[in-house]
Amino acid sequence: MYLRNAAAIGILTILATARAAEVSKGPFEPESPADAAAIASTNSMQCDLTGYKEAPGLKAETSAGSLRVTWQGAREQELRVSFGLLNAAPVIREMEVRRQGGQWTVLGRDLSPEFHVTSARRRISEQQLEPLRRLGLDRDPELLEREKWKAFWDAPLVIPGAGGTNPGLPRGSDEVRRAAATYNSTACQVKTDGARLEVTFPGLSMGIFSGRLRFTVYKGTNLLRQEAIAKTEEPSVAYHYRAGLKGFRTNAAPRVIWRDVARGWQKYEFGGSPNTDPVALRARNRLAIVETSGGSVAVFPPPHKFFFGREIELNLGYVWYRKDDAGSFSVGVRQADHEEMYRPFGFSDDVWQRRSRQARSFAMANYALYNAPPGTWQRMAVYYYLSPEPGPATQETVMQFTHDDRYKVIPGFQVAVSHFHTHFHEQVLDAGSIDFQPPWIPTFRALGINIAMMSDFHGDGHPSDPGPLRFKEQKAYFDACRRHSDRDFLIVPGEEPNAHFGGHYTAVFSRPVYWTHVREPGQPLVENHPEYGKVYHVGSPADELQMLTEEDGLVWQAHPRTKGSSGYPDAIRETEHFRSDRFLGGSYQSLPVDLSESRLCEVRCLGTLDDMNNWAGPKYLVAEGDTYAKFPDDDTYPHLMVNYVKLNRLPGFDETWSPIVKAMRAGDFFVTSGEVLFRSFDLEGSGGQRTIVAELEWTFPLEFVEVVWGDGQKTDRKIISVTGQPPFGSHRFRIPFDTTGKKWLRFAAWDSAGNGAFWQPVHLRK
């Protein structure tokens, strides 16, 4: 008999017992004598249920050496998972699903959670050190210690490393350590948190990491989250992990299926010999599915939090299977040890050679992994989706969490991205025709992007040319952008000039503008060119600011506080151009990745945003990609954040783009990973008492919303837990806010998978 309302009795000691044989196999019945022997060796397990509260559709109960969790899933389906211990290691005794009013179907039995971690040494990059040296900041050991955690150009697993990329090279093979998780658990802890239930097992060890194992289920969805929550005390750890479940039976689960990068369905039915290593699948949408006779189990990583910053988005195979023996196999998620070369373009030998060298440098020197600062609890997660449906139907259901890896249309908004070094003008000049369509265009369009702000003349072209070459290349750039723009797709010819303002920055205008980065002695700032019309010769920060003002342009700090902008915008906070309304703020991208953070780019990006608004007037973050070549078979979606700009209509290429610039300058846009979306945002009222009104929708179960504010000196926040909200929900939040002593505020929302969205800061007027 099950013990109900176990919270009332505190700590339960569960004595292991063999499951009784029955004529018809029940959910706790062993399938074979070997299974029965394994179950008989199950350890005694104590479960602390003091944090558990039974609720409709979410229940934990105990019996016969197992803890059973039952929850209400999607579409009136019901799920249950039974946990136990075997040789002090947590196991899933059974994983089951049933339709409304139907019979329980077992999807897996006696499944063991599997984790592996590969770690190496984090180093600061020479790219970061270069601007720090110019600013005289490279002699501060404490600063450099902090800055190393923002490294982008680092590849800790590449031995001996690319010379000149990082100090302290060559790397040695002794820096790389690999470890599998082991367990020494005698107990579990069950906790209810809103509409979710967590089962935690202590005693996890994984090389230099130690901590605990947690499973989480969510009312209203068939998701099961498995994660290792672990920390290390070592000083300079960069790492990646592999996670999954071991023990699926080949006779009960006859195959793994997935879609390849061309969207064709593939399968493996375990007819080959056992594998030595995991088989990486270059699966579309980072999704593999175990298909059984009674249903299926999908496996996938968190959509964005799983991915660290790279120069390209090649699909390196993020899901895997492994046939362990004739009767069993494992599945899970993984990161590769190394980057790979993208396919270089080039009709001419010169361009082909340059892009081949670039592709090689990306593969050898840029693969930074995750950060693990000492003492931080790293959350290494994998998701499963339990379904009574066959694999293809389960795939369609899972893809709803990311809107099929596409940015959802929201009336009144246009989806904008920025900062891509695809070398557009170089491609069309090399091809000999502006009608040449590079592969990044269909890649962007398939994602639902409406505005692509590009960044040519960065490693291509002649950005420092005083005019003759640069103007010719700019014309090709503008003509190609015009030719390939469409009614719902505008290509804006932006640039990352890095000329006069300090650090790296992105620039866009309200129309195509011809300009140079140099102004020769006696040369006017503005002149009328016989072929190109009005052109600018820019030789100073004052020149560039005047051009931006006259041409309705905007700039923002690219990758602030890292890469070539290390030390910026801090170093220019008192300059005229930073304090002008032409300097929009900074860029936002998930770099670096620290899996202990609750938000994407929590410290560097959002910290910079808050500091800028304390320093000056309204400053914003623009979601940027800062990546290079891309193809339709790349996995671009998880590496990309986007901007939803408040615009009812998309301007055509030959119209003014000032509505875009005006909306961005006014802060009328929000940044999102795609799973959490604003329908609207407003600040109602006046004087000292206001009300924040935000209408949101989301897919993954929501985690928290927050109000962040500053007083001109420091930043504070209020975090509101919303774990009681259902998945695929929407809500109109109304939050009273006392503006007394506050200079600005912003609002953000983050979900349980680490995805999120934030509206730009609002400066308060009394």
Summary of the structure (lengths in Angstrom):
residues: 766
radius of gyration: 27.4
end to end distance: 64.8
largest distance: 98.6
contacts: 2693
relative contact order: 0.10
helix: 19%
strand: 37%
